[in-house]
Amino acid sequence: MKSALIALFAFLMIHETCLHAQDRITDEAEARSVFEEVEDRRNSINTETATLEMIITDPRGRTRSRTMKMWSSTDENISRNLIVFSNPGNVSGTAFLTIRENGSSSQRLYLPSVGRIQTIGSSDRGDRFMGSDFTYEDLGDQQAEDYEFEWLENHENYYLVHASKPDSEQYSSVTFKIDREMYTLSEIHYFDDEGEKIKRLEAEDFEQLSDQLWSPARMTMYDLREDRKTELKWTEREINASVEDWRFTERGLQRGI
């Protein structure tokens, strides 16, 4: 009886491994196409405005809360995103602008305490954004062209898409969990050069913003090495409303809300 159980267990393990191998597709083009569908749906709206709350939790469970206003705009060749802090008072007026045009990104941060605009260079992209667990790179407009796709797994309710990130100094590779019905990113797992998972992003409370687009109202970034997290919550969302172009200029950075 014991030998029969061992043989059965071995058969089941081999069978499961074979199924897993069949589900994993090492086709760069197919993996990329799934991610591009997510990208296309995200770009299906022209503008969005919202109020954001950021809650930072340190390893001892202590929290800090910050409130921001967000404006974003997407056209055929350019996407722009502006965040302006309103509370608490010590960060009020701080503003962060990301512009991506023809495959090239630029980021600028305005600090009212020093009265100047700082350009975020490539060496700064791994720094924490305003003390949170999101880095400047995390807040950039992630596009398919930023990645080299390696494999795709088909699951009943989701895809897993794995890709390397050649131009990143903080991540060697990432795995995206993508909902099969909504084509939304529900989780992102970030790995270092040693293949160790160092961060995890979870998206929840999805809202249907248009016929094509579902978007999370809550996202949480976990720093697995330092046992801390940052939560972002969206409220007062409005899509395809008029957003003035000056919002995405130095004037918009310095003007505040």
C-alpha positions in Angstrom: 0.0 0.0 0.0 2.8 2.4 0.9 4.6 1.8 -2.4 1.3 2.3 -4.3 0.8 5.7 -2.6 4.3 6.8 -3.4 3.9 5.8 -7.0 0.5 7.7 -7.2 2.1 10.8 -5.6 5.0 10.7 -8.1 2.5 10.4 -11.0 0.5 13.3 -9.8 3.6 15.5 -9.3 4.8 14.7 -12.8 1.3 15.3 -14.3 1.1 18.7 -12.5 4.6 19.6 -13.7 3.6 18.8 -17.3 0.4 20.8 -17.1 2.4 23.8 -15.7 4.9 23.5 -18.5 2.1 23.5 -21.1 0.5 26.5 -19.5 3.7 28.5 -19.6 4.2 30.0 -23.1 7.7 31.3 -23.8 6.5 33.4 -26.7 7.7 37.0 -26.4 5.1 38.3 -28.9 2.2 36.6 -27.2 3.2 37.8 -23.7 3.7 41.3 -25.0 0.2 41.3 -26.7 -1.5 40.6 -23.4 0.3 43.5 -21.7 -0.4 45.8 -24.7 -4.1 45.1 -24.3 -3.9 46.4 -20.8 -2.0 49.5 -22.1 -4.6 50.1 -24.9 -7.5 50.0 -22.4 -5.6 52.3 -20.0 -5.1 54.8 -22.9 -8.7 54.6 -24.0 -9.6 57.6 -22.0 -8.2 61.1 -22.7 -8.2 62.7 -19.3 -8.7 61.9 -15.6 -8.8 64.0 -12.5 -9.1 62.6 -8.9 -8.3 63.2 -5.3 -5.7 60.8 -3.8 -5.0 59.8 -0.2 -1.6 58.3 0.5 -1.2 56.3 3.8 2.4 55.3 4.7 2.8 52.6 7.3 6.3 52.0 8.8 7.6 48.7 10.2 6.2 49.6 13.7 2.7 50.1 12.4 2.8 53.9 12.6 1.0 55.7 9.8 1.2 59.1 8.0 -1.5 60.4 5.7 -1.2 62.8 2.8 -3.8 64.2 0.4 -3.1 65.0 -3.3 -4.9 66.2 -6.4 -4.2 64.4 -9.7 -4.6 65.4 -13.3 -3.7 63.2 -16.3 -3.9 63.5 -20.0 -3.3 61.0 -22.8 -3.0 61.8 -26.5 -1.6 59.7 -29.4 2.1 60.3 -28.7 2.2 61.9 -25.3 0.9 61.1 -21.8 1.1 63.6 -18.9 0.4 63.3 -15.2 0.5 65.9 -12.5 0.2 65.3 -8.7 -0.1 68.2 -6.2 0.0 67.7 -2.5 -2.6 69.6 -0.4 -2.2 68.1 3.1 -0.5 68.1 5.6 0.8 71.6 5.7 4.5 70.6 5.6 4.1 69.1 2.1 1.3 71.4 0.7 2.2 72.7 -2.7 4.7 70.0 -3.5 4.1 68.9 -7.1 5.3 66.1 -9.3 5.0 66.0 -13.1 5.7 63.0 -15.4 5.6 63.5 -19.2 6.2 60.7 -21.7 6.5 61.6 -25.3 7.5 59.4 -28.2 8.9 56.7 -25.9 11.0 59.1 -23.7 10.1 60.1 -20.2 10.9 63.1 -18.0 10.0 63.8 -14.4 10.1 67.0 -12.4 9.5 67.7 -8.7 8.6 71.2 -7.3 9.5 71.8 -3.7 7.9 75.0 -2.4 10.2 75.0 0.7 13.2 75.7 -1.5 11.3 77.4 -4.4 12.8 75.4 -7.2 12.0 72.7 -9.7 14.1 69.6 -9.6 14.6 67.3 -12.6 14.5 63.6 -11.6 17.5 62.0 -13.3 18.1 58.3 -14.0 20.2 58.0 -10.9 17.2 59.2 -8.8 14.5 57.0 -10.2 15.0 54.4 -7.5 14.5 56.9 -4.7 11.4 56.9 -2.5 8.7 59.3 -3.6 8.0 61.7 -0.7 9.0 59.0 1.8 6.6 56.4 0.5 7.2 52.9 -0.8 6.6 54.0 -4.4 9.8 55.1 -6.2 9.9 57.7 -9.0 10.3 54.8 -11.4 7.1 53.2 -10.0 5.2 56.4 -10.7 6.4 56.7 -14.3 4.1 55.8 -17.1 4.9 52.2 -17.7 4.8 51.1 -21.3 5.3 47.8 -23.1 8.4 49.2 -24.8 10.1 49.5 -21.3 10.2 45.7 -21.0 11.6 42.5 -22.6 8.9 40.0 -22.3 9.9 36.4 -21.5 6.9 34.2 -20.8 3.1 34.0 -20.3 1.0 31.7 -18.2 -2.7 31.1 -18.8 -4.8 30.6 -15.7 -8.6 30.3 -15.4 -9.2 33.9 -14.3 -5.9 35.6 -15.0 -2.6 35.7 -16.9 0.9 35.9 -15.5 3.3 37.8 -17.7 7.0 37.9 -16.8 9.4 40.5 -18.2 12.9 41.8 -17.6 13.5 45.5 -17.3 16.8 46.4 -18.9 16.9 50.1 -18.1 16.0 49.7 -14.4 18.6 49.9 -11.6 16.3 48.6 -8.9 14.4 45.8 -10.6 15.8 43.0 -12.7 12.4 41.6 -13.6 8.7 41.9 -12.9 5.7 39.5 -13.0 2.3 41.0 -13.8 -0.9 39.3 -12.8 -3.6 40.4 -15.3 -7.3 39.8 -14.9 -8.5 37.9 -18.0 -11.9 39.6 -18.1 -11.1 43.2 -17.3 -7.5 43.3 -18.6 -6.3 45.1 -15.5 -3.2 44.7 -13.5 -4.2 43.2 -10.2 -0.7 42.4 -8.8 2.9 43.2 -9.8 5.8 41.4 -8.3 9.3 43.0 -8.4 12.5 41.0 -8.4 16.2 42.0 -7.9 19.3 40.6 -9.6 19.3 37.6 -7.3 15.8 36.7 -8.3 14.5 37.6 -4.8 11.1 39.2 -4.7 11.6 42.6 -3.1 8.3 44.5 -3.6 4.7 43.7 -4.3 1.9 45.9 -5.6 -1.7 44.9 -5.1 -4.7 46.6 -6.8 -8.2 46.4 -5.4 -11.7 47.9 -5.5 -11.9 48.2 -9.3 -14.3 50.8 -10.8 -15.6 50.8 -14.3 -14.5 54.2 -15.7 -15.6 53.5 -19.3 -16.9 50.7 -21.6 -13.3 49.4 -21.9 -11.5 50.5 -18.8 -11.7 49.2 -15.2 -9.3 50.9 -12.8 -8.5 50.2 -9.1 -9.6 52.7 -6.5 -7.0 51.3 -4.1 -3.4 50.3 -4.6 -0.9 49.1 -2.0 2.8 48.8 -2.5 4.6 46.5 0.0 8.3 46.8 0.6 9.1 43.2 1.5 12.7 43.9 2.7 11.8 46.6 5.1 8.3 45.3 6.1 6.5 48.5 5.4 3.8 49.6 2.9 2.1 52.6 1.2 -1.6 52.7 0.2 -3.1 55.0 -2.4 -6.8 55.6 -2.6 -8.7 57.3 -5.4 -11.9 59.4 -4.9 -13.8 62.1 -6.8 -12.7 60.6 -10.1 -13.8 62.3 -13.3 -12.8 61.1 -16.8 -12.7 62.9 -20.2 -13.3 66.3 -18.6 -11.4 69.3 -19.9 -7.9 69.7 -18.4 -6.0 72.8 -19.3 -2.6 72.2 -21.0 -0.9 74.7 -18.6 -1.4 72.1 -15.8 1.5 70.1 -17.3 4.0 72.9 -17.4 6.3 74.6 -15.0 3.5 77.1 -14.3 1.3 74.2 -13.3 4.0 72.7 -11.1 4.4 75.9 -9.2 0.8 77.1 -9.1 -0.5 74.3 -6.9 -4.2 73.4 -6.6 
